[in-house]
Amino acid sequence: MSPSTDWGPIVVAVILFILLSPGLLFQLPAHHRVIEFGNMGTSGISILVHAILFFCILTILVVAIGIHIHAA
């Protein structure tokens, strides 16, 4: 029997990468406000904030909660 592959972290990372792209759904911090929605813009600090959010949420979902998707 071959070992099954755990696709959970990969699926969660891809979904979070898409959703937390700066400017797609929201940008934190924005150019003129603290948060703007759907402005499709970005800045260096915004990329840093979104990267930290990505890492924190990914760590919580994969390590603390333990999301696993096993493929045969």
N, CA, C and O atoms as a GROMACS GRO file, in nm:
protein
  288
    1MET      N    1   0.085  -0.118   0.000
    1MET     CA    2   0.000   0.000   0.000
    1MET      C    3   0.089   0.124   0.000
    1MET      O    4   0.181   0.135   0.082
    2SER      N    5   0.064   0.216  -0.090
    2SER     CA    6   0.144   0.338  -0.098
    2SER      C    7   0.096   0.441   0.004
    2SER      O    8  -0.022   0.444   0.038
    3PRO      N    9   0.188   0.524   0.052
    3PRO     CA   10   0.147   0.626   0.150
    3PRO      C   11   0.059   0.733   0.083
    3PRO      O   12   0.082   0.770  -0.032
    4SER      N   13  -0.039   0.780   0.156
    4SER     CA   14  -0.127   0.882   0.101
    4SER      C   15  -0.064   1.021   0.123
    4SER      O   16   0.010   1.043   0.218
    5THR      N   17  -0.096   1.110   0.035
    5THR     CA   18  -0.042   1.246   0.040
    5THR      C   19  -0.140   1.336   0.113
    5THR      O   20  -0.261   1.331   0.088
    6ASP      N   21  -0.089   1.419   0.202
    6ASP     CA   22  -0.171   1.513   0.276
    6ASP      C   23  -0.179   1.644   0.197
    6ASP      O   24  -0.082   1.719   0.192
    7TRP      N   25  -0.294   1.669   0.135
    7TRP     CA   26  -0.315   1.788   0.053
    7TRP      C   27  -0.372   1.906   0.133
    7TRP      O   28  -0.388   2.014   0.078
    8GLY      N   29  -0.402   1.887   0.260
    8GLY     CA   30  -0.462   1.992   0.342
    8GLY      C   31  -0.384   2.122   0.345
    8GLY      O   32  -0.439   2.228   0.315
    9PRO      N   33  -0.254   2.118   0.382
    9PRO     CA   34  -0.177   2.243   0.387
    9PRO      C   35  -0.165   2.311   0.250
    9PRO      O   36  -0.162   2.434   0.243
   10ILE      N   37  -0.158   2.233   0.145
   10ILE     CA   38  -0.145   2.291   0.010
   10ILE      C   39  -0.273   2.362  -0.030
   10ILE      O   40  -0.268   2.474  -0.080
   11VAL      N   41  -0.387   2.298  -0.008
   11VAL     CA   42  -0.516   2.357  -0.045
   11VAL      C   43  -0.542   2.483   0.037
   11VAL      O   44  -0.585   2.584  -0.017
   12VAL      N   45  -0.515   2.477   0.167
   12VAL     CA   46  -0.536   2.593   0.254
   12VAL      C   47  -0.444   2.708   0.213
   12VAL      O   48  -0.488   2.823   0.209
   13ALA      N   49  -0.318   2.679   0.181
   13ALA     CA   50  -0.224   2.784   0.142
   13ALA      C   51  -0.265   2.850   0.011
   13ALA      O   52  -0.255   2.972  -0.002
   14VAL      N   53  -0.312   2.772  -0.086
   14VAL     CA   54  -0.353   2.830  -0.214
   14VAL      C   55  -0.475   2.919  -0.196
   14VAL      O   56  -0.480   3.029  -0.251
   15ILE      N   57  -0.573   2.872  -0.120
   15ILE     CA   58  -0.694   2.952  -0.097
   15ILE      C   59  -0.661   3.082  -0.022
   15ILE      O   60  -0.710   3.189  -0.059
   16LEU      N   61  -0.579   3.072   0.081
   16LEU     CA   62  -0.540   3.192   0.155
   16LEU      C   63  -0.458   3.287   0.070
   16LEU      O   64  -0.474   3.409   0.081
   17PHE      N   65  -0.369   3.234  -0.015
   17PHE     CA   66  -0.289   3.319  -0.102
   17PHE      C   67  -0.377   3.400  -0.195
   17PHE      O   68  -0.352   3.519  -0.218
   18ILE      N   69  -0.480   3.337  -0.249
   18ILE     CA   70  -0.571   3.407  -0.338
   18ILE      C   71  -0.653   3.511  -0.261
   18ILE      O   72  -0.666   3.625  -0.305
   19LEU      N   73  -0.709   3.471  -0.149
   19LEU     CA   74  -0.797   3.561  -0.073
   19LEU      C   75  -0.721   3.677  -0.007
   19LEU      O   76  -0.776   3.786   0.008
   20LEU      N   77  -0.596   3.653   0.034
   20LEU     CA   78  -0.521   3.757   0.105
   20LEU      C   79  -0.426   3.835   0.016
   20LEU      O   80  -0.337   3.904   0.065
   21SER      N   81  -0.443   3.825  -0.115
   21SER     CA   82  -0.362   3.908  -0.205
   21SER      C   83  -0.400   4.054  -0.182
   21SER      O   84  -0.518   4.089  -0.190
   22PRO      N   85  -0.302   4.140  -0.155
   22PRO     CA   86  -0.334   4.280  -0.124
   22PRO      C   87  -0.410   4.347  -0.238
   22PRO      O   88  -0.367   4.345  -0.353
   23GLY      N   89  -0.524   4.405  -0.205
   23GLY     CA   90  -0.604   4.478  -0.302
   23GLY      C   91  -0.715   4.396  -0.366
   23GLY      O   92  -0.807   4.454  -0.424
   24LEU      N   93  -0.710   4.264  -0.357
   24LEU     CA   94  -0.814   4.183  -0.420
   24LEU      C   95  -0.945   4.198  -0.344
   24LEU      O   96  -1.042   4.250  -0.399
   25LEU      N   97  -0.950   4.154  -0.221
   25LEU     CA   98  -1.069   4.173  -0.137
   25LEU      C   99  -1.056   4.299  -0.052
   25LEU      O  100  -1.150   4.378  -0.040
   26PHE      N  101  -0.937   4.316   0.007
   26PHE     CA  102  -0.913   4.433   0.090
   26PHE      C  103  -0.764   4.464   0.090
   26PHE      O  104  -0.681   4.379   0.054
   27GLN      N  105  -0.730   4.586   0.131
   27GLN     CA  106  -0.592   4.626   0.147
   27GLN      C  107  -0.576   4.686   0.285
   27GLN      O  108  -0.648   4.778   0.322
   28LEU      N  109  -0.480   4.634   0.360
   28LEU     CA  110  -0.459   4.677   0.497
   28LEU      C  111  -0.311   4.704   0.516
   28LEU      O  112  -0.237   4.607   0.503
   29PRO      N  113  -0.259   4.817   0.545
   29PRO     CA  114  -0.320   4.949   0.542
   29PRO      C  115  -0.329   5.002   0.398
   29PRO      O  116  -0.250   4.965   0.312
   30ALA      N  117  -0.426   5.086   0.376
   30ALA     CA  118  -0.450   5.141   0.243
   30ALA      C  119  -0.376   5.274   0.226
   30ALA      O  120  -0.308   5.320   0.318
   31HIS      N  121  -0.392   5.334   0.110
   31HIS     CA  122  -0.323   5.460   0.083
   31HIS      C  123  -0.383   5.577   0.161
   31HIS      O  124  -0.310   5.659   0.216
   32HIS      N  125  -0.517   5.585   0.165
   32HIS     CA  126  -0.582   5.700   0.228
   32HIS      C  127  -0.658   5.664   0.356
   32HIS      O  128  -0.693   5.753   0.434
   33ARG      N  129  -0.683   5.536   0.377
   33ARG     CA  130  -0.757   5.491   0.496
   33ARG      C  131  -0.680   5.376   0.560
   33ARG      O  132  -0.576   5.333   0.510
   34VAL      N  133  -0.734   5.326   0.670
   34VAL     CA  134  -0.674   5.210   0.734
   34VAL      C  135  -0.699   5.085   0.650
   34VAL      O  136  -0.610   5.002   0.633
   35ILE      N  137  -0.821   5.072   0.597
   35ILE     CA  138  -0.856   4.958   0.515
   35ILE      C  139  -0.943   5.003   0.398
   35ILE      O  140  -1.032   5.086   0.414
   36GLU      N  141  -0.916   4.950   0.281
   36GLU     CA  142  -0.997   4.975   0.162
   36GLU      C  143  -1.035   4.841   0.102
   36GLU      O  144  -0.958   4.745   0.109
   37PHE      N  145  -1.152   4.834   0.043
   37PHE     CA  146  -1.202   4.710  -0.014
   37PHE      C  147  -1.202   4.716  -0.167
   37PHE      O  148  -1.254   4.811  -0.226
   38GLY      N  149  -1.142   4.615  -0.230
   38GLY     CA  150  -1.147   4.600  -0.375
   38GLY      C  151  -1.084   4.711  -0.455
   38GLY      O  152  -1.133   4.744  -0.563
   39ASN      N  153  -0.976   4.770  -0.407
   39ASN     CA  154  -0.916   4.880  -0.481
   39ASN      C  155  -0.810   4.834  -0.579
   39ASN      O  156  -0.763   4.915  -0.660
   40MET      N  157  -0.770   4.707  -0.576
   40MET     CA  158  -0.670   4.648  -0.666
   40MET      C  159  -0.536   4.723  -0.663
   40MET      O  160  -0.464   4.725  -0.763
   41GLY      N  161  -0.504   4.783  -0.551
   41GLY     CA  162  -0.377   4.851  -0.535
   41GLY      C  163  -0.294   4.782  -0.428
   41GLY      O  164  -0.345   4.696  -0.355
   42THR      N  165  -0.168   4.820  -0.417
   42THR     CA  166  -0.083   4.761  -0.315
   42THR      C  167   0.031   4.856  -0.281
   42THR      O  168   0.056   4.953  -0.353
   43SER      N  169   0.098   4.827  -0.174
   43SER     CA  170   0.216   4.902  -0.132
   43SER      C  171   0.307   4.804  -0.058
   43SER      O  172   0.267   4.692  -0.028
   44GLY      N  173   0.427   4.847  -0.029
   44GLY     CA  174   0.522   4.760   0.040
   44GLY      C  175   0.476   4.720   0.179
   44GLY      O  176   0.486   4.603   0.216
   45ILE      N  177   0.425   4.815   0.255
   45ILE     CA  178   0.377   4.784   0.390
   45ILE      C  179   0.254   4.695   0.385
   45ILE      O  180   0.235   4.610   0.473
   46SER      N  181   0.171   4.714   0.284
   46SER     CA  182   0.053   4.629   0.268
   46SER      C  183   0.092   4.485   0.238
   46SER      O  184   0.030   4.392   0.290
   47ILE      N  185   0.194   4.466   0.156
   47ILE     CA  186   0.244   4.331   0.127
   47ILE      C  187   0.296   4.266   0.254
   47ILE      O  188   0.271   4.147   0.278
   48LEU      N  189   0.368   4.341   0.336
   48LEU     CA  190   0.420   4.288   0.462
   48LEU      C  191   0.307   4.249   0.557
   48LEU      O  192   0.312   4.141   0.617
   49VAL      N  193   0.207   4.334   0.572
   49VAL     CA  194   0.095   4.305   0.661
   49VAL      C  195   0.017   4.182   0.613
   49VAL      O  196  -0.019   4.097   0.694
   50HIS      N  197  -0.007   4.173   0.484
   50HIS     CA  198  -0.080   4.058   0.430
   50HIS      C  199   0.002   3.930   0.442
   50HIS      O  200  -0.055   3.823   0.463
   51ALA      N  201   0.134   3.937   0.430
   51ALA     CA  202   0.219   3.820   0.448
   51ALA      C  203   0.215   3.770   0.592
   51ALA      O  204   0.212   3.650   0.617
   52ILE      N  205   0.216   3.862   0.687
   52ILE     CA  206   0.206   3.824   0.828
   52ILE      C  207   0.070   3.762   0.857
   52ILE      O  208   0.061   3.662   0.928
   53LEU      N  209  -0.037   3.822   0.803
   53LEU     CA  210  -0.171   3.763   0.819
   53LEU      C  211  -0.178   3.623   0.758
   53LEU      O  212  -0.234   3.531   0.818
   54PHE      N  213  -0.121   3.606   0.639
   54PHE     CA  214  -0.119   3.477   0.571
   54PHE      C  215  -0.050   3.373   0.659
   54PHE      O  216  -0.104   3.264   0.679
   55PHE      N  217   0.068   3.405   0.710
   55PHE     CA  218   0.143   3.311   0.793
   55PHE      C  219   0.067   3.274   0.920
   55PHE      O  220   0.063   3.157   0.957
   56CYS      N  221   0.008   3.373   0.986
   56CYS     CA  222  -0.065   3.347   1.111
   56CYS      C  223  -0.188   3.259   1.088
   56CYS      O  224  -0.210   3.162   1.160
   57ILE      N  225  -0.267   3.292   0.988
   57ILE     CA  226  -0.388   3.215   0.960
   57ILE      C  227  -0.353   3.075   0.912
   57ILE      O  228  -0.418   2.978   0.951
   58LEU      N  229  -0.251   3.062   0.826
   58LEU     CA  230  -0.208   2.931   0.779
   58LEU      C  231  -0.159   2.844   0.895
   58LEU      O  232  -0.191   2.726   0.902
   59THR      N  233  -0.082   2.902   0.985
   59THR     CA  234  -0.032   2.828   1.100
   59THR      C  235  -0.146   2.782   1.190
   59THR      O  236  -0.145   2.669   1.237
   60ILE      N  237  -0.243   2.868   1.213
   60ILE     CA  238  -0.357   2.830   1.296
   60ILE      C  239  -0.436   2.718   1.232
   60ILE      O  240  -0.472   2.621   1.299
   61LEU      N  241  -0.464   2.728   1.103
   61LEU     CA  242  -0.546   2.628   1.037
   61LEU      C  243  -0.475   2.494   1.021
   61LEU      O  244  -0.538   2.389   1.037
   62VAL      N  245  -0.347   2.495   0.989
   62VAL     CA  246  -0.276   2.370   0.960
   62VAL      C  247  -0.220   2.306   1.087
   62VAL      O  248  -0.232   2.185   1.105
   63VAL      N  249  -0.159   2.385   1.174
   63VAL     CA  250  -0.094   2.327   1.291
   63VAL      C  251  -0.191   2.314   1.409
   63VAL      O  252  -0.204   2.206   1.467
   64ALA      N  253  -0.259   2.422   1.445
   64ALA     CA  254  -0.344   2.419   1.563
   64ALA      C  255  -0.473   2.341   1.542
   64ALA      O  256  -0.509   2.257   1.624
   65ILE      N  257  -0.541   2.368   1.432
   65ILE     CA  258  -0.668   2.297   1.404
   65ILE      C  259  -0.640   2.164   1.338
   65ILE      O  260  -0.710   2.066   1.366
   66GLY      N  261  -0.540   2.158   1.253
   66GLY     CA  262  -0.500   2.032   1.191
   66GLY      C  263  -0.587   1.991   1.072
   66GLY      O  264  -0.644   1.882   1.072
   67ILE      N  265  -0.598   2.076   0.973
   67ILE     CA  266  -0.675   2.043   0.853
   67ILE      C  267  -0.594   1.946   0.768
   67ILE      O  268  -0.480   1.974   0.732
   68HIS      N  269  -0.653   1.832   0.738
   68HIS     CA  270  -0.588   1.729   0.656
   68HIS      C  271  -0.682   1.680   0.548
   68HIS      O  272  -0.799   1.653   0.574
   69ILE      N  273  -0.631   1.669   0.427
   69ILE     CA  274  -0.704   1.612   0.315
   69ILE      C  275  -0.613   1.504   0.257
   69ILE      O  276  -0.508   1.534   0.202
   70HIS      N  277  -0.653   1.380   0.269
   70HIS     CA  278  -0.569   1.268   0.224
   70HIS      C  279  -0.619   1.217   0.089
   70HIS      O  280  -0.738   1.188   0.072
   71ALA      N  281  -0.526   1.205  -0.006
   71ALA     CA  282  -0.556   1.151  -0.137
   71ALA      C  283  -0.499   1.009  -0.145
   71ALA      O  284  -0.392   0.980  -0.091
   72ALA      N  285  -0.570   0.926  -0.213
   72ALA     CA  286  -0.524   0.786  -0.225
   72ALA      C  287  -0.414   0.772  -0.326
   72ALA      O  288  -0.364   0.662  -0.348
   0.00000   0.00000   0.00000
